[in-house]
C-alpha cells in the first residue's frame, strides 16, 4: 500500500470525446431526419371512417336507410342517416382516443441514448441522434444507430439480428480509413450496428448512419412490422362475437319470415329483420376490449408503469407472488458511505464527524475500482468521497476485469507515472478469495460485515493490486495478486411508502418475495423495515444451488427473503414458484435478468437503471423503479379487469330486452315498438356507457382486499352469461308488462310504442347503474351522470315535442302509463342492486 500517493490523480479525456455541440446536432437532424425506421403509415381520417362504416351494424343501418327510400319515406331515411352520422362520430372519437393513448405509450417507450453533447454526457431520445454524435454504450444497452468504435473495453455484441450468429461478437476500436468507412458489410469488428445488443463491456462510438441508412434499415428489418399474437381474452371475445352473430342472423331470418307470413309485405318484413339484426350485433364486445386495454395502458403509464405488452394488463389482477429486488426498488438507490473499516480503524457516520485521513488509501483504492464517469449509485458515492483525496497527476486505464460467474468482483488496472496499480471491489466473500485471506482473517472480516449488515447497510470489500510491473497481466482477475484494503458500507434508505405498499399487497393476497445480491443480514434488516414476512429467515444463493427443483419448490412455500442470488437463481425461483401454481411477477434490470423476466407471468423491468435487454424482455417497465408503482399498477390492473367484466355483463343484459321487444309484438300481433331509428337511439346510450362510464369507473372498495382472481376462469363464463341474461330478462319482463298494460288500457299504437320505449331506455340506464356496483351514490363517475342526463333530455324531447315524436312514431301516453314505464324498470332492479351491495365483490368476476 506504500504506492498509494502515486494512485491519486485524474483521468485525462481526449478532445474527440466531446461530441457535437447542440446547434450542429440540430442542423444535422433537420438535414437527415429522425433516427427511426420506416413503419406502417398511420391511417388517416377517411381511412378510419371507411373502416368504421364497414362494421356490420353500420352496413345494416345502411340497408335500413335504403329500404326506407324504397318505401318512399324520405324523412325517415334522412333522420336515420343523421343518427348514423352521430353514432359514427362517437365511434371515431373512441377510436381516436385509443390511438392517442397508444401514441402516448409509444412516446414514453421510445429508446433513450447516452450521448456526449457540448462535452457533457446526457440522455436523449434516440430518434434525435445524428451522424457525428458520440454515444456511450454499456452492458445491456441496445445500440441506437450504426457507429464506429472510438474506444472499447472487453466489448461483446449480440449481432444475431443481422448475422444469425448467437455467440457475442468481440469488438474493438481501430484507426478508420476512407475505404473501410465505405465498406457495406454489416459485420466489421470496429463497428456496432443499430438494433444489436451490448452483452458485456463498454465503449464510446461515433454515429455513422441513422434511420433507414443503417444496416437494419437497408435490409428492411423492422420489428414494428411484427404482429403480436392475440391474448386469451381477445380470442375469447372473438369466439363470443362469432357465436352471438351467428345466432342473431338466424333469429333475424326467422323474424323476417314470420313477419311476412303473419302480416305480409316483404319490405316491412325486411325492416323488422334488419331492426332485430342491428339490436343483436355484438359489436360492443371488441370495442370494449380495445378501448379498455388501450386506455388502461395509458392510465397505467400515469401510475409510472409502462405497458409494453397489452395482455399483461389482464394478468396483473391474477398475480399471487411478487418477486422484487431490494436495491432501487424497495430502497431509494441513493447511496451514501455510512461506515469504513480498514485494519483496526473504524469510522461510522456521525453528524459533524468527517472521514479521517487514515482512510485515504481505502477510498482511493475503492475509487480505482470504479468505472469512468460511473452511473452506479455506490460508485458515485465513492467518487464523491474519494475524489478530493486523489491528488494530482494522470492515470490511464489499462485493463478491466468484469464480474465473473461465481465471483462477484471487478478489477481495474491503471498505468500511472509510478507504474501499474489497481484495485478490486465487490462482495466480501469474493474479495476474501481474491486476497487469499487466511481462514481466521476471513472469518473476522465476514463477522465485521455481518455486524454492519444487521444495521441494514450494504457492504463491499476492497482489495489492492500488488502486481509486479514486469509481469504481463493475466486473462482472469483471480490470477492477480491482491491484498486486503478494507470494507466500505453504504446506507440506502427505504423508499417512502414501501411499507404501506407491502401491507396493501399482502392484504390483496399477494406474497412479496425479496431477491437480492446483498448479504443475508442486510436483506433481512431491509425486509423487516419494509414489512416483508421473513418467515424461516433468508436463504442464501449457495444453499439454494444445492436444492433440486422439487426441494426448491417446497422451500418457496415458507421463504420470503433470498440473498446472494444470481440471475440464474432468479430464473430457478420463478420456475419453482410457477411449478407451485403461482402467478409470478418478477422485477429485474440487468442483461442476465432477461430469462427470469421472460419466464415470469409478468416481467417488470426497471426504467431508470434497467438495461435495454431487460426492458425488451419485460411486459411492464417501471418508469421510476419504485415498488409503490408496482402495487399501484396491480390495483389499476384489477380495476381494469373489473370494469371489463362490468361492461361485458351490461352488454349481455341490455341486448335481451331489445331483442325481446323486437320479437314480442310479432308473436302477439301487437304494434311494433322498435324500428331502426329506435335502435340507433339505444346505441347512442350503449356505446358511451360501455366506452365511457365503465372505463371511468373507480376501483371497488375491496379491490385490494380480495384474493387474486383465478387466471384460468373465462370472463364470458356461464356465471357471467347467466347473470347478464337474468338481468336482461328482468328488464324485458318489466318492458313487456308496460307494453301489455298500455295495450290493455287501449292506448293508441304510438302511445304503446312510446311507453314501452321509455321502459326500455330507463331500464337501460338502470342496468348501467346496476353494473356500476354498490358505489353508485358515493363513487364519483361524471361520465355516468352525463350519459343519464343526456338520455333523459332526448327522451323528454321525443315525448314533449310533437315534431320529434313524429320522427320516432310516438305519441305521449297517459301520465299513469308513463309513470309506470319510468318507475317499474327501476323498481325491478332494486332487489338485484341490494343483493350486490351486500356481496363482497360486486359486479366483478368474483361475484
PERA-V82083 format. One record per helix or strand of 2 or more residues. SS is the DSSP state (A for helix, B for strand). FROM is the first residue (numbers start at 1). LEN is the number of residues. If there is no record, write none. Layout:
{{SS;FROM;LEN} {SS;FROM;LEN}}
This chain:
{{A;4;4} {A;15;4} {A;22;11} {A;45;9} {A;56;16} {A;74;35} {B;112;6} {B;120;6} {A;126;3} {B;134;4} {B;146;13} {A;160;4} {B;169;3} {A;178;5} {B;191;2} {B;197;13} {A;211;3} {A;215;4} {A;223;3} {A;232;32} {A;266;15} {A;284;19} {B;305;3} {A;312;5} {B;321;5} {B;336;7} {B;345;4} {A;357;12} {A;377;13} {B;394;8} {B;409;8} {B;419;8} {A;428;7} {A;439;15} {B;458;8} {A;477;3} {B;482;10} {A;498;10} {B;511;5} {A;520;11} {B;539;2} {A;541;5} {A;549;7} {B;561;3} {A;567;13} {B;584;5} {A;591;9} {B;602;5} {A;612;6} {B;620;3} {A;627;42} {A;676;18} {A;718;27} {A;749;24} {A;782;19} {A;802;6} {A;815;24}}
